[in-house]
Amino acid sequence: EELLSRIKLYKIQLKALQEHFKTCKRESDRNTILALKNERCTNDGDSGKERNQTSSDTAPAPYGRSHTAKSSELDSRLKLNKQNNLLEKARRSLAEVENLAGDISENLAANREIIKSSQAKTKDLHRMSDDADNILTRMKKRWI
């Protein structure tokens, strides 16, 4: 019973980790897409500035991309790194739970074999007891 309750607990934890992993993966994918879109927008913005600058006689921007675009890109990359770290942690936890579940399954299989062996021995003992009872009953009939 204790092993079964532990298995149920591990199954629940495994499902929770799988859900957490999926959630982190979706967030990571979303952050990657946002970072790519942001990068594309800033690159498009830079090429637009260059086109405007070449067509007119204005001076180039002192730092290329705007500070907010760099900050936004940095924030996106930091979020992406955090999500990747969370995903890696979830993968390690999932692998640990899977290994533990495998060990428990092996333990249960060994216990199942022991139970089957005990059950077979009990059946044999019961059969022998019935045979002895039958013999005693026949002997009793002869004496009466």
Secondary structure, DSSP 8 states (H G I E B T S, - for coil): -HHHHHHHHHHHHHHHHHHHHHHHHHHHHHHHHHHHHHHHHHHHHHHHHHHHHHHS-----TTSS-HHHHHHHHHHHHHHHHHHHHHHHHHHHHHHHHHHHHHHHHHHHHHHHHHHHHHHHHHHHHHHHHHHHHHHHHHHHHH-
